[in-house]
Every structure is written in structure tokens, then in C-alpha cells.
Amino acid sequence: MSSRPENAVALVTGASKGIGAAIARALAADGWAVAVNYRSGEAAAAALVERIAADGGRAAAIRGDVTNGAVSLLAQASEALGGGPVLGLVNNAGVTRDGLALQLSDDDWDTVIATNLSPAFRLTRDALKTMVRARYGRVVNIASVVGPRANVGQSNYAAAKAGLIGLTKTLAAEVARRGVTINAVAPGFIATDMTAELAIDEIVKAIPARRQGTPEEVAAAVRFLASDDAGYVTGTTLYVDGGMSA
């Protein structure tokens, strides 16, 4: 078992707000130099970088659409943070295009798969080249409780998140001997901008904990899986859902 190199960089996709921002802060607090990826939230990403710096961490904002090329994002992350190797990767970027399957368009399906699933494979595949050489790496995929659990109106999202869980298991087995761990975190109903307009009072009735989760609770799970303490944890999915998957 090896320890994380001091100059290791962690790339968090879709990190300008919500769960991604909380993850970036948690990893920075744990000593990672963090690349905060965003597509359109430039001001929010810049504010997050300033907050991390104020807390004593290192971070840089990098703009890029995860659907447009993994290699460039990884290179940007390394360059923006002094050339250190990208040995941490959190595939968090995602979108929703909800609707019943009978009404779901091809574009709605393709957009969700192309954003939530395919970039995670490409980024992980390309990041593994560096991780395997370093004999150290941490990949965490942000899945969802709806991956293994039906949620009416989200067949595209559920398929993408179930795919992430399957991808996690298989890739983890392929590189386990190389000091690289690959895990997933599956959030349940988390209080973010994406859920703010939903019928919260009704939804929490179906959650054993009877409340929403927070981005920070998801980030704590990611922080553990990205740490040296989790060196013998790989190929698993950690549910942060208040008991929804029980």
C-alpha cells in the first residue's frame, strides 16, 4: 500500500456548485490540489476556488464540457496546479431530462447518457494511464440510488447511473493490483438546486430518515474513498440515501 504523492491533483467534474462543490472542498481539506471543472458556472467556480484558498487549500478552476474530450481536461487539471499528476478523479458531472419512456425523445436519452455515463468511462480510461504508472489512484463515480432502484420518469437517468455502478465494478477489478481503487457513491434525495422545486414534503415521507441529505454528507463519503484509509476498498458502491436503498 502506498500513500498519496504530495503533488497529486484531483479533478472533480461539474464542481461549480451543489454536490460537486462540496466534494471539491472536502478533497482540498484532505490535502488534494483540486481542479474544479465547470461548463458554464464560471463565477461560482471562481468563488469556490477562493473559498478553498481561504481555508488553506489549493484549487484552480478549469472550464470544459465533459462530453468534448477527456485528455484535454486531464491536461488542464495538471497544468493549472503546477504539473502534478492527476491521481484523483471524481466523475460528478450530470444532467437530467426526465419523462415517461413513451414520451422520452431520442435527444433526451442521448443527452443524459452522453453526459452522465460516457465521459466517466473516457476520463477514467485516460486517467488510469497515469495512475497505473504511479501505482496510486483514486476514482469515485457519483451514481444514484435510482441506479438499482426504479424511479418512474427517469429511465434515461437510471440507465446511466446503473451503468456507472457496473462500470465501477469492472474497472476496479481490472486495476486493483496496481494500487488504484475505483468506487461509486450513490446519493439519494440531496438538497441542491436540482431538487429545490420538487415536492419535498411528500418526497421525504418515502425516506426512512425523513429528511433530505446534504451535499456535505455526500462529500464526506467521497473524501473517505479518496483517502489512503480506503486503500483496501474498491469496486463498491456507498449509498448516502437516508435508508432508501435498505
PECORNOR-V522602 format. One record per pair of residues at least 24 apart in sequence whose C-alpha atoms are under 10 Angstrom apart, sorted by the first residue. I is the first residue (numbers start at 1). J is the second residue. Records with the same first field share a line. If there is no record, write none. Layout:
I->J ; J
//
This chain:
1->135 ; 136 ; 178 ; 179 ; 180 ; 228 ; 231 ; 232
2->134 ; 135 ; 136 ; 137 ; 179 ; 180 ; 228 ; 231
3->135 ; 136 ; 137 ; 179 ; 227 ; 228 ; 229 ; 231
4->31 ; 32 ; 87 ; 88 ; 134 ; 135 ; 136 ; 137 ; 138 ; 226 ; 227 ; 228
5->32 ; 84 ; 85 ; 87 ; 134 ; 136 ; 137
6->31 ; 32 ; 33 ; 84
7->31 ; 32 ; 33 ; 78 ; 81 ; 82 ; 83 ; 84 ; 85 ; 86 ; 87
8->32 ; 33 ; 34 ; 78 ; 81 ; 82 ; 83 ; 84 ; 85 ; 86 ; 87 ; 88 ; 136 ; 137
9->33 ; 34 ; 35 ; 58 ; 59 ; 74 ; 77 ; 78 ; 79 ; 80 ; 81 ; 82 ; 83 ; 84 ; 85 ; 86 ; 87 ; 88 ; 89
10->34 ; 35 ; 36 ; 59 ; 74 ; 77 ; 78 ; 81 ; 84 ; 85 ; 86 ; 87 ; 88 ; 89 ; 90 ; 137 ; 138 ; 139 ; 226
11->35 ; 36 ; 37 ; 59 ; 60 ; 61 ; 62 ; 73 ; 74 ; 76 ; 77 ; 78 ; 86 ; 87 ; 88 ; 89 ; 90 ; 91 ; 92 ; 123 ; 127 ; 139
12->36 ; 37 ; 38 ; 62 ; 77 ; 88 ; 89 ; 90 ; 91 ; 92 ; 93 ; 140
13->37 ; 38 ; 39 ; 62 ; 63 ; 64 ; 65 ; 66 ; 73 ; 89 ; 90 ; 91 ; 92 ; 93 ; 94 ; 119 ; 120 ; 123
14->38 ; 39 ; 40 ; 41 ; 45 ; 63 ; 64 ; 65 ; 66 ; 90 ; 91 ; 92 ; 93 ; 94 ; 95
15->39 ; 41 ; 44 ; 45 ; 48 ; 61 ; 62 ; 90 ; 91 ; 92 ; 93
16->40 ; 41 ; 42 ; 43 ; 44 ; 45 ; 46 ; 47 ; 48 ; 49 ; 61 ; 93
17->41 ; 44 ; 45 ; 47 ; 48 ; 192 ; 193 ; 215
18->190 ; 191 ; 192 ; 193 ; 194 ; 214 ; 215 ; 216
19->92 ; 93 ; 142 ; 187 ; 190 ; 191 ; 192 ; 193 ; 214 ; 215 ; 216 ; 217 ; 218 ; 219
20->90 ; 91 ; 92 ; 93 ; 142 ; 215 ; 216 ; 218 ; 219
21->45 ; 48 ; 49 ; 92 ; 215 ; 216 ; 219
22->48 ; 214 ; 215 ; 216 ; 217 ; 218 ; 219 ; 220 ; 222
23->90 ; 92 ; 215 ; 216 ; 217 ; 218 ; 219 ; 220 ; 221 ; 222 ; 223
24->48 ; 49 ; 52 ; 59 ; 90 ; 219 ; 222 ; 223
25->49 ; 51 ; 52 ; 53 ; 55 ; 57 ; 58 ; 59 ; 216 ; 219 ; 223
26->52 ; 57 ; 216 ; 218 ; 219 ; 220 ; 221 ; 222 ; 223 ; 224
27->52 ; 57 ; 58 ; 59 ; 88 ; 219 ; 220 ; 222 ; 223 ; 224 ; 226 ; 227
28->52 ; 53 ; 55 ; 56 ; 57 ; 58 ; 59 ; 223
29->55 ; 56 ; 57 ; 58 ; 223
30->57 ; 223 ; 224 ; 226 ; 227
31->56 ; 57 ; 58 ; 227
32->57 ; 58 ; 59 ; 87 ; 88 ; 226 ; 227
33->57 ; 58 ; 59 ; 60 ; 77 ; 78 ; 80 ; 81 ; 82 ; 84 ; 86 ; 88
34->58 ; 59 ; 60 ; 61 ; 77 ; 78 ; 80 ; 81 ; 86 ; 88 ; 89
35->59 ; 60 ; 61 ; 62 ; 63 ; 73 ; 74 ; 76 ; 77 ; 78 ; 79 ; 80 ; 81 ; 86 ; 88 ; 89
36->60 ; 61 ; 62 ; 63 ; 77
37->61 ; 62 ; 63 ; 64 ; 65 ; 66 ; 73 ; 76 ; 77 ; 92 ; 93
38->62 ; 63 ; 64 ; 65 ; 66 ; 93
39->63 ; 64 ; 65 ; 66 ; 93
40->64 ; 65
65->93 ; 115 ; 119
66->91 ; 93 ; 94 ; 114 ; 115 ; 116 ; 118 ; 119 ; 120 ; 122 ; 123
67->93 ; 111 ; 114 ; 115 ; 116 ; 117 ; 118 ; 119 ; 120 ; 122 ; 123
68->114 ; 115 ; 119
69->119 ; 122 ; 123
70->119 ; 120 ; 121 ; 122 ; 123 ; 124 ; 125 ; 126 ; 127
71->122 ; 123 ; 125 ; 126 ; 127
72->123
73->123
74->123 ; 124 ; 126 ; 127
75->127
85->127 ; 130 ; 131 ; 134 ; 137
86->127 ; 128 ; 130 ; 131 ; 137 ; 138
87->127 ; 128 ; 129 ; 130 ; 131 ; 132 ; 134 ; 135 ; 136 ; 137 ; 138 ; 139 ; 180 ; 226
88->124 ; 127 ; 128 ; 131 ; 136 ; 137 ; 138 ; 139 ; 140 ; 180 ; 181 ; 226 ; 227
89->120 ; 123 ; 124 ; 127 ; 128 ; 137 ; 138 ; 139 ; 140 ; 141 ; 182 ; 226
90->120 ; 123 ; 124 ; 138 ; 139 ; 140 ; 141 ; 142 ; 182 ; 183 ; 184 ; 185 ; 222 ; 226
91->116 ; 117 ; 119 ; 120 ; 121 ; 123 ; 124 ; 139 ; 140 ; 141 ; 142 ; 143 ; 164 ; 184
92->116 ; 117 ; 119 ; 120 ; 140 ; 141 ; 142 ; 143 ; 185
93->117 ; 119 ; 120 ; 141 ; 142
94->119 ; 142 ; 143 ; 157 ; 160 ; 161
95->157 ; 194
96->154 ; 156 ; 157 ; 158 ; 194
97->153 ; 154 ; 155 ; 156 ; 157
98->152 ; 153 ; 154 ; 155 ; 156 ; 157
99->152 ; 153 ; 154 ; 155 ; 156
100->152 ; 153 ; 154 ; 155 ; 156
101->152 ; 153 ; 154 ; 155 ; 156
102->153
103->153
104->153 ; 154 ; 155 ; 156
108->156 ; 157
109->154 ; 155 ; 156 ; 157 ; 159 ; 160
110->156
111->156 ; 157
112->156 ; 157 ; 158 ; 159 ; 160 ; 161
113->156 ; 157 ; 158 ; 159 ; 160 ; 161 ; 163
114->160
115->160
116->141 ; 142 ; 143 ; 156 ; 157 ; 159 ; 160 ; 161 ; 163 ; 164
117->141 ; 143 ; 157 ; 159 ; 160 ; 161 ; 162 ; 163 ; 164 ; 165 ; 167
118->160 ; 163 ; 164
120->164 ; 167 ; 168
121->164 ; 167 ; 168 ; 171
124->167 ; 168 ; 171 ; 182
125->171
128->171 ; 175 ; 178 ; 180
131->175 ; 178 ; 179 ; 180 ; 181
132->175 ; 176 ; 177 ; 178 ; 179 ; 180
133->178 ; 179
134->178 ; 179 ; 180
135->175 ; 176 ; 177 ; 178 ; 179 ; 180
136->178 ; 179 ; 180 ; 181 ; 228 ; 231
137->175 ; 178 ; 179 ; 180 ; 181 ; 182 ; 226 ; 227 ; 228 ; 231
138->179 ; 180 ; 181 ; 182 ; 183 ; 222 ; 225 ; 226 ; 227 ; 228 ; 230 ; 231 ; 234
139->168 ; 171 ; 172 ; 180 ; 181 ; 182 ; 183 ; 184 ; 222 ; 225 ; 226 ; 234
140->168 ; 181 ; 182 ; 183 ; 184 ; 185 ; 221 ; 222 ; 223 ; 225 ; 226 ; 234 ; 235 ; 236 ; 237
141->165 ; 167 ; 168 ; 182 ; 183 ; 184 ; 185 ; 186 ; 222 ; 237
142->183 ; 184 ; 185 ; 186 ; 187 ; 218 ; 222 ; 237 ; 238
143->168 ; 183 ; 184 ; 185 ; 186 ; 187 ; 188 ; 237 ; 238 ; 239
144->184 ; 185 ; 186 ; 187 ; 188 ; 189 ; 237 ; 238 ; 239 ; 240 ; 241
145->185 ; 186 ; 187 ; 188 ; 189 ; 237 ; 238 ; 239 ; 240 ; 241 ; 243 ; 244 ; 245
146->186 ; 187 ; 188 ; 189 ; 244 ; 245
147->186
148->186 ; 245
149->244 ; 245
161->186
162->186
164->237
165->235 ; 236 ; 237
166->235 ; 236 ; 237
167->235
168->234 ; 235 ; 236 ; 237
169->234 ; 235 ; 236 ; 237
170->235
171->234 ; 235
172->233 ; 234 ; 235 ; 236
173->234 ; 235
174->235
175->234
176->231 ; 232 ; 233 ; 234 ; 235
179->231 ; 232
180->231 ; 232 ; 233 ; 234
181->225 ; 226 ; 230 ; 231 ; 232 ; 233 ; 234 ; 235 ; 236
182->225 ; 226 ; 233 ; 234 ; 235 ; 236 ; 237
183->222 ; 225 ; 226 ; 233 ; 234 ; 235 ; 236 ; 237 ; 238
184->221 ; 222 ; 225 ; 234 ; 235 ; 236 ; 237 ; 238 ; 239
185->218 ; 219 ; 221 ; 222 ; 225 ; 236 ; 237 ; 238 ; 239 ; 240 ; 241
186->218 ; 221 ; 237 ; 238 ; 239 ; 240 ; 241 ; 245
187->213 ; 214 ; 215 ; 217 ; 218 ; 221 ; 238 ; 239 ; 240 ; 241 ; 242 ; 244
188->212 ; 213 ; 214 ; 218 ; 239 ; 240 ; 241 ; 242 ; 243 ; 244 ; 245
189->213 ; 214 ; 240 ; 241 ; 242 ; 244
190->214 ; 215 ; 216 ; 217 ; 218 ; 240 ; 241 ; 242
191->215
204->242
206->242 ; 243 ; 244
207->241 ; 242 ; 243 ; 244 ; 245
208->241 ; 242 ; 243 ; 244 ; 245 ; 246
209->241 ; 242 ; 243 ; 244
210->242 ; 243
211->241 ; 242
212->241 ; 242
213->240 ; 241 ; 242
214->240 ; 241
217->241
//
